[in-house]
Every structure is written in C-alpha cells, then in structure tokens.
Amino acid sequence: MVLLDIVPKDGNNRNAIAEGAVKKMLKTEPAPFMSKRVAKLVTPGNIEDHMDWLADCDWIVEAVIERLDIKQDLYAKIAKVKKPGSVLSSKHVDYSTKGTDRRHGRRPSFPIS
C-alpha cells in the first residue's frame, strides 16, 4: 500500500507530508488502522517522485482538494502509469460532466464514493 502526497515547499524530506499523515493516523481515535502493525504496510511517497509506484496498484483512491484543475492534472498523471484493469476511485465530488472522465483514463472502473 502506498500513500502519495505533495512535496512540501520547505525541508529536505520530500515525503514528509505522507510520512506525517501515517504518524497522525496512528494517534487518531477511532484508529483508521486495525492495528499499529498495519501502518508499517504503508509506504509513504510523493506525487513528483513516486507516481510510478501506482503501476503496481490494483486500487487507486484520489483524495485531493476540490479544484477541478488539480484533479484533472492528477488524473492525467495517474492515467499514464496505472495498469490496465486497476480501479481509480475518488473520495470526492464527481466531475465527470466537467471534463475529468475519459480524457484521463476514466472508464467504468472509476467509482465515486
């Protein structure tokens, strides 16, 4: 399992935001992980250096800010690396009527939750 986020503007650790998210999840109640051991299965990275990791994923969930331009850019990047048959889903609003659909690899394997 991978968790990709943006690269922070400051600092030397390009994965700091994703790493910080995992640490925060370990302290959250109710816990998003069934056990702390499961958190070790998450590999934190960033969307500038590690998009190729998505090529090995069967399910990709995007959860970015609700800005169409950002979503379209991310979908285009994902479409370049996702393997055939993998599922790309969104945790947010469906922008299918606003141009994020088939141009960016969106097919019936793109559920909105």
C-alpha positions, 0 to 999 in steps of 0.5 A: 500500500502506498500513500502519495502526497505533495512535496512540501515547499520547505525541508529536505524530506520530500515525503514528509507530508505522507510520512506525517499523515501515517504518524497522525493516523496512528494517534487518531481515535477511532484508529483508521488502522486495525492495528499499529502493525498495519501502518508499517504496510504503508509506504509513504511517497510523493506525487513528483517522485513516486507516481510510478509506484501506482503501476503496481496498484490494483486500487487507486483512491484520489483524495485531493482538494476540490479544484477541478484543475488539480484533479484533472492534472492528477488524473492525467498523471495517474492515467499514464502509469496505472495498469490496465484493469486497476480501479481509480476511485475518488473520495470526492465530488464527481466531475465527470460532466466537467471534463475529468472522465475519459480524457484521463483514463476514466472508464467504468472502473472509476467509482465515486464514493 
